[in-house]
Amino acid sequence: MATTTSITTTYAGEFAGKYISAALLSANTIERGGIEVKPNIKFKEVIKKLATGSLIADGSCDFAATSSVTLTERIIEPETFQVNLQLCKADFRSDWEAVSMGYSAFDVLPKTFQDFLLAHVVAKVAEQNESNIWTGNLGGAQAGEYNGLVTLATADATVIDVAAVGGGVNAANVIAQLGAIVDAIPSALYGKEDMYLYVSQNIARAYVRALGGFASNLGGAGTMNEGTQWYNGGELSFDGVRIFVANGLNDNSAMAAQKSNLYFGTGLLSDHNEVKVIDMADLDGSQNVRIVMRFTAAVQYGVGAEIVLYS
């Protein structure tokens, strides 16, 4: 007997927000707390930063104003995006029968075909959003992007630039390259609790291998004399600065910044968010299922002079 799959459901409002949240917040940088999330931005929001000069003056009998207070601002304005996807149920039905009978080797199984479709779409949206956070280019050749942090920082003359090594980062030069980035961090920021060294995956792998010793510049058997087996996926740090592996960064690129200086903005659970799963059978007699998502997203930073960009 053939599997009967019927999906005639429209999600909207709060429940839709759960799927939108999964799509946006499952991005590696957001999910692991590498950036400040500013939800419920309807149109745009002003990010204000306060700076003061030297506050302490020599004592006297009179009141004498000291220092200076400077307020600067940057604007975060989420862009609107949508997912319009049409899938044919016939393409999934045989696989879905196997899943429903428990033949799958996956640890977590979706309970309905509808959940399967949504989970697939949400994962893809999260993957693209992670890339957008760092390297997105609004108005570029690829649709569905907003300006990422690297894109914004590259165009900002106040950002501290460190040139990447020619030929790319490897186990032999990664220590020197990370050192150059940390050396460029302003003294007032070094040691701050939320200072991170955001690195691409290939830089992280090179660092792990370097710490394993042997053929790397550390020699011997590396960290704890365990060679290349020393690392079990835990946290990494360099010269006292925590390392954050940002999957959205391109190879051989990195950024040193305070988490509190980096922002991701979205409407998230606003009224305009919606997820619709529409079975077209009752409308046009086809076996097609349409998935419609709408959401907003953007990134911004507060002070460019407090960011080190390695690229």
N, C-alpha and C positions, 0 to 999 in steps of 0.2 A: 504494500500500500504506500502510495507516494506521500511524502511529507507535505502537510498543508501549512503554509506560512501566510498569515494575515496580519498586515501592519496598517492600521488606519488610526494613527495617533498623532496628535499635535501637542508638543510641549511648549509652554510659554510661561513667562513670569518667573517665580522663585525656583521651580524645578528646572527650568531651562538654565538658570544661572549656575546650577551645579555642573552641567555639562560645559558651559562656557568657562567656568572656573577650572575644570579639569584640563581643558584645551590650553588655557593660558598659563595656569600656575604649575603645570607639569613640566614646563621648560626647566632644564637643568639649573640655570642661574637663579631662577625664582624659587624653585622647589627646595633648593638647598640653602636658601637664605642669603644669596650673594648680592642682593639688591633690595633697596627699599621699595615696597609696593604701595602705590597711592591709588586706591580704588575710588569709585563713585565720582569720577570727573565727568561732568556732563558735557562741557565744551572744551575749556582749557583752564589751567591753574597756574598761578604765579608761584614760583619757588624763590623765596627770599633768603639771602645769606647776609649775616651781620659780621662785620670785622671792625676791630678797634686798634688804635695805635698803642703806644706805650702808656700804661695806666698809672704808673707810680711816678710821683714827682717829689722833689725835696720839700720837707716840712716848712711851714710858715704860719704866722698868726692869721693870715687872711685866707678866704676862699678863692682859689684860682683854678679855673677850669683847666683840666688836663686832657690830653689824648684827643682822639677823634673817633667818631662813629660813622661807619660807611655801610650803607645798605645797597646791595646789588640784587638783581633778580633775573631769573631765566623763566621762560615759558614752556610748559609741557602741554601739548595739544594732541590728544589721541586721534589717530586716523581711524576711519571706519573701514571695516573689512567684511567680506562675506564668503561663505562656502556654498556653492551650488553644485551638488553632486547627484548624479543619476546612476543607479546600479540596477542590473537585471537580477531578479531573484533566482532565475534558472542557473546563473553562473555560480551560485553559492549553495544551492539546495543539497547537492550530494555531500559536500563537505559538512553542511550543517547537520545532516542526518547522523554522520559519524560522531560529531561533537555531542549531539544530544544523547547518543547511546553510550557516551563515556569512553570513546576510543582515543581521544586526544591525549597527548603527553604534557599539555600545558598544566601548570599548577593551578591557575585560576581560570575557570570556565564561565563564559557569559551564559545566563539562563535563558535568554531569548535571542532570536535572530536580530531583533531590533537593537539589543544591547551590543551585539557583536558589531553591527554596522557603526554604531555610535562610537564604540571604543576604538575602532580602526580610524575613524575620521579624527577623533579627539587626539589620538597619538600623533597623527600626521600634522595637525595644526600646532601641537606643542613643539614638535621638531622644527617646524618652520619659524615659530615664534622665538625659539632659542637662537636661531641663526639671525633673525631680525634684531634681537636685542643688541647684538654686537656688530654685525656687519651689514645690516639692512641699508638699502639705498632708495629713499623715496624718489620716485620719478625716474628710476633706472630702467633697464631693459626688462627686469623681472617684475611682474605685477605682484601685488600683495605684500609690499614691503614698506616699512617706515625707516627713517634714518636711525641707524644703530649707534651705539656709544663710540665705536672706533671711527665711524663715518663722521660723527659730530666732532670728535676730538681732533681728527686729521685736519679739519677745516678751521680749527681754533688756534690762533697764534699764541695764546696764553698757556696752552698745554705744553708740558715739558716733554720734548721728543728725544728718544734714544734710538739710534739707527740699528737695525737688525744686522746680524753678521752675514756676510756673503756666503752663499752655499747652504744656509739653513743651520738650525740648531741640532747638535748631536751630543752624545755622551761625553765627548772630549772637550767641547767648548761651552756646555750648558752652565757650568759653575761660573765662568767668567761673564756670560751673558746675563744671568740672573743677578750677579753682583753689580753689573753696570746699571741695571734697573733700580736696584735697592740704593745704590750710591746716589742716584738722581732724586730720590724721595726727599722733599724739603725736611730740614731738621725738626721743624715744629710738628711734623706729622709722623715721623719715624717713632715707632713704639706705641702709637695709638691703638686702642683695643680693637677697633673695627677696620684697621688697615689690612688690606688684602693684596696679594700679588696674583692677579687673574692671568692664567696662562692657558695656551692651547693644549690640546691633547698630546701633540708630538713633543712639546717642550716638557710636559709632565713625564712622559715616558722616558725621555732622555735623562731627566734628573733622577728618576728612579734607578735607571741603569747605571748612571754615574755613581750613585751611592752604593751600588752593589760591588764596586771596585773592579778587580781583575784588569780588563783592558782599558778601563776608563782612567781619568786623570787622578783618581784617588789611589789606585793601585791596591795590592793586597786583596783581602776578601771583603772589603767595604764595611758598611754599617753592621755592627755587632758580629763581624766576621761570618756573616751568613751568605755572602755573595749575592747572587741575583735572586735568592729566595728570601731576602730580608723583608720585602714589602708585601703586606697582606691587605692592601686597600685602605689603610688608615689615612689620617691627616698628614699633610706634608707642610713643612715650613722651610724658610731660607733666611738665615741671618735674623731670626726672630720675627719674621713677617710670615703670616699664614698664607699658604698657597691655596688658591681656589681654581680647580680645573673647570674652565668654562667651555662647554662643548660647542658653543656657537662661534668661538674665536677661530679664525683661519690659522693654518699652520704657521709657525714661526712668528707669532704675534702675542703680545701680552700687554697688560695694563696694571699699574699700581695705583690704588685709590682707596679712600675710605668708603665702606659700604654706605655710610650715611650721606655720601656725596653723589650717589648714583640712584636714579629713580626710574621705576616702571609705572606708567599711568594707564588706567583703563576705566571704562564705565562699569565693567564687570557685571554687577547685578542690577544695573539700571533698567528702566522700563523698555528700552529699545533692544535689549538682548533677547534673543529667541532661538530656539532649536526646534525645527520641524522635521518629522519623519513622515512622509506622505506616501501611502501606497496608491499608485496611479491606476490600479485595476478597476476601481469603481468609476474612474473619471474618463479613461480612454481605452479600457480593456487590455492594457499592456501588463507585462510582468515587471515593470520598472518601479523602483523605489527612489524617491527623491529625498535628499537630506539638505536642509537649509539652515545655515548658521549666520548670525551677524554679531559682530563684536567690535570693540575699539581698543587700540593699543598704541603706545609710544614710549620712548625713553628720553631721559634728559639727565644732565648732571648740574651740580650747583656752581662749583668754582673750578674753572679749567686749570688755573695755576697750581692746583693741588692734585693734579693727575699726571702720571708719567705714562707715556705711550711708547711702547716698543713695537716698531713696525718697519 
